[in-house]
Structure formats: structure tokens, C-alpha cells
Amino acid sequence: MKLICVHEADDADVTFYLRPDTALLRNNDSFYYPEFTEHITARVCVIFRVCRLGRSIGERFAARYYDAVGAGMTFTAADLLARHTAQGKPWGNAVAFDYSTAVSREFLPIAAWDGNLAAHVCGTPPQPIALDMQGTQRLPQIIARISAFMTLKIGDYIFIPASAPFPIQCGNLIETFFGDRKMMEVAVK
């Protein structure tokens, strides 16, 4: 299984990176603040689950390659990312550490999702997230571009960011919703 995180999608290109399967945080487990960083940020994502094997997929066929949608969250060691980026070093250790990628317990059929997503931290009222990110409208382009570089396999997840990164700290509780349906809950410890 691949965790494929879209970094940017614009008219010119789609950039993405991978997280290892050990980065998965499942079943609403708690996220434990790692010792190697002092500044973690989180980003809410929409996840599309790949349902067919495919390589070099044309945009017009892309809808055949995903069957379900879920909520997710990616955690980043922002201090490491800033330091490594400034030094021109690879930044994989800032994003690819164990349990740095939360996935909702359930996935909904694509037809059952109306495009609504909301998140809230520490009991604040849910804040709707505008899915203006190029991702959901550009999903065919994203799938075509990713599959030009690597084979998509059944069970791969494609993470499309739906929020800007926000800082988290111990004691936070982050919840995501599709409409009124709670998709995910992550306690930060």
C-alpha cells in the first residue's frame, strides 16, 4: 500500500510525495507528539482509495480507478521541514515518521459524499473547509500524473490537502466530519 500525498496541483503539473505504510495512524488512535521535534503541524485531507491496478491512466478513465472517499490528516515536523528545506537537504524525515498519517475508520462510496468537509479542534464549533484545492476537481489529472510515474495498486490512498497546515499541541482533540457524520477523531498526547 502506498500513501500518496499530493503536494501541489496546478495547471502545469502535479507534485506529490510518499509516506511509508508505517506512517498510518488508524482507528482513531491517539497521535503521540514525537520527541525529535518541538513544532508539529497538521493538515486535514480528503483521501481517495484506489480500487484498480493501473499505470499511465488517461484522465478520461481516471474515475474507474477510485471507489471510496475518506477523511485524513497528515502531521509534519515543521521545525525539521524548515531547517532541511533551508539547507537544501531532503525533508523525508519531517513527514514520513511513524504514525504521521491519520486515516478515517470508514470510507464512503464516492456517490454518498456530497463534498462537504468540516474540522474542529478542542471542541470549537466545526469549521467548514472549502475544498477549493485544485485536488477534487483535478482528481483525473492527479491520477493520470501519478500513474505516469508509478503503478497504482488496489488499496493505495491518495491524500489531497483540504486545509492549510495548523499547529497542534498536546491535549488537542481534532475531529473531522463529512456533513453530520464524524469521520475521524485524533487526540494529541
Buried (B, 14 or more C-beta within 10 A) or exposed (E): EBBBBBEEBEEEEBEBBBBBEEBBBEEBEBBEBBEEBEBBBBBBBBBBBBBEEBEEBEBEBBEEBBBBBBBBBBBBBBBBBEEBEEEEEEBBBBBBBEBBBBBBEEBBEBEEBEEEBBBBBEEEEBEEBEBEBBBBEBBBBBBBBBBEEEEBEEEBBBBBBBBEBEEBEEEBEBBBBBEEBBBBBBBBE
